[in-house]
């Protein structure tokens, strides 16, 4: 019996996810420029031709990875904003961010590295800008949470919150397994959700 269109789509999406996972693993280990399409196909256990049937090249693959990462960030903030109180919203952001970094520290480092590309790198800088632009939009939404908390200076408080949270995320991703995750989450929650 031939496959249904839904089955074909499910298989296609699973193959693309396998390719993205292989690419992420190699980009983390070898770097973007040192990783070839052949390397990615081999790591994914597929032919180069099949990889090219999904992606025209390495940059298209990276573009889809960045878009997926941005969607994840947007979804987390949307889920947080659906909660009833600003305190619940901040707790959701803290727990989500720290848990995600704790589970995937190398992925965080990859996207952090991508954000800090030199302007002269014409190929990667556009992805850096996309991530930074989305982070800016998310920061504005976060500022509204602090406005709802009736903070005296919500932008400054939001900036301080982001600085503390990003610092914790950086430390966890740099030194995985060396931090008391739950204690750190509770400490930042105590400080900002009173």
C-alpha angles and dihedrals in degrees: 000000000000120000120263120242088252092055090048090051092048091051091047092050092047090051092049091049090051090051093048091049091050091047092049092050092051095042088054094047101037106015128247098278096045092053118087130199087247090056091051094047091050092048090049091048094237137110121269088239092057091049089052090051087064101033129028090213148328094288092054088051091050090048091056090047092053092046090051091050091050091050089053091053092047091049093051092052092045090051090048092050090051089065118098106240134037090238091056089047093053092045089053091050093048095047094043095048097045095043091050093051092045090054096041110022094155092054090054090050090050094054092042089053090048090053092056100054117138116258088240091066097092095184100051103028093078090060090047089054093048092054093045092048091052092046088053091053090049091049090055090053089048090052088059089057089057090046088056088052086058093236113178091235107017096179092052092045091048091049091051091048091050092047093052094044094046090047091053090047091050093050093048092048092046097044105025116190095020102093134075094240098188093047091051092049092050092048095053091043091052091050098048106025103057 
